């Protein structure tokens, strides 16, 4: 636990809706990385977009990934 820092974000659209995104940062030893995930789905409220971003960030960092076949 505590290996990642997830930073959710929301952005207003031109039509008054909101988009969600999040950044995942990890530092380990001498290396580090940051990935940004942006979503095309729009939401009626900033809070709905934020909840979506937090949930997606949790899934990205907490759910074990299956090995590629």
KEKEKOL-92048 format. One record per residue (C-alpha): residue in one letter; x, y, z; residue number from 1. Coordinates in pm, whole numbers, plus 50000, padded with zeros to 5 digits. Layout:
% KEKEKOL-92048
type a, x X, y Y, z Z, seq NUM
...
This chain:
% KEKEKOL-92048
type x, x 50000, y 50000, z 50000, seq 1
type x, x 50108, y 50357, z 49946, seq 2
type x, x 50312, y 50284, z 49634, seq 3
type x, x 50119, y 50525, z 49415, seq 4
type x, x 49991, y 50880, z 49426, seq 5
type x, x 49665, y 50925, z 49235, seq 6
type x, x 49560, y 51281, z 49152, seq 7
type x, x 49204, y 51312, z 49015, seq 8
type x, x 49111, y 51616, z 48809, seq 9
type x, x 48808, y 51761, z 48631, seq 10
type x, x 48789, y 51998, z 48336, seq 11
type x, x 48484, y 52197, z 48223, seq 12
type x, x 48376, y 52156, z 47862, seq 13
type x, x 48250, y 52429, z 47630, seq 14
type x, x 47891, y 52305, z 47673, seq 15
type x, x 47897, y 52329, z 48054, seq 16
type x, x 47963, y 51963, z 48133, seq 17
type x, x 48278, y 51814, z 48289, seq 18
type x, x 48546, y 51566, z 48182, seq 19
type x, x 48743, y 51345, z 48419, seq 20
type x, x 49111, y 51260, z 48427, seq 21
type x, x 49368, y 51138, z 48675, seq 22
type x, x 49744, y 51110, z 48706, seq 23
type x, x 49925, y 50815, z 48865, seq 24
type x, x 50272, y 50880, z 49003, seq 25
type x, x 50513, y 50625, z 49143, seq 26
type x, x 50869, y 50653, z 49269, seq 27
type x, x 51073, y 50346, z 49344, seq 28
type x, x 51447, y 50346, z 49400, seq 29
type x, x 51614, y 50556, z 49132, seq 30
type x, x 51319, y 50544, z 48893, seq 31
type x, x 50983, y 50710, z 48878, seq 32
type x, x 50698, y 50754, z 48636, seq 33
type x, x 50378, y 50949, z 48588, seq 34
type x, x 50089, y 50845, z 48365, seq 35
type x, x 49790, y 51063, z 48282, seq 36
type x, x 49454, y 50910, z 48192, seq 37
type x, x 49190, y 51129, z 48021, seq 38
type x, x 48835, y 51020, z 47946, seq 39
type x, x 48599, y 51126, z 47666, seq 40
type x, x 48285, y 51073, z 47873, seq 41
type x, x 48127, y 51395, z 48001, seq 42
type x, x 47940, y 51438, z 48328, seq 43
type x, x 47665, y 51676, z 48438, seq 44
type x, x 47852, y 51784, z 48752, seq 45
type x, x 48211, y 51836, z 48862, seq 46
type x, x 48151, y 51599, z 49156, seq 47
type x, x 48033, y 51316, z 48927, seq 48
type x, x 48345, y 51358, z 48711, seq 49
type x, x 48565, y 51360, z 49024, seq 50
type x, x 48407, y 51041, z 49161, seq 51
type x, x 48461, y 50871, z 48824, seq 52
type x, x 48828, y 50981, z 48818, seq 53
type x, x 48886, y 50859, z 49176, seq 54
type x, x 48724, y 50524, z 49098, seq 55
type x, x 48925, y 50475, z 48780, seq 56
type x, x 49246, y 50570, z 48965, seq 57
type x, x 49168, y 50314, z 49235, seq 58
type x, x 49105, y 50045, z 48973, seq 59
type x, x 49430, y 50128, z 48793, seq 60
type x, x 49642, y 50100, z 49109, seq 61
type x, x 49465, y 49839, z 49323, seq 62
type x, x 49329, y 49572, z 49093, seq 63
type x, x 49593, y 49318, z 48986, seq 64
type x, x 49656, y 49323, z 48612, seq 65
type x, x 49640, y 48999, z 48417, seq 66
type x, x 49953, y 48905, z 48224, seq 67
type x, x 49935, y 48974, z 47852, seq 68
type x, x 49888, y 48663, z 47639, seq 69
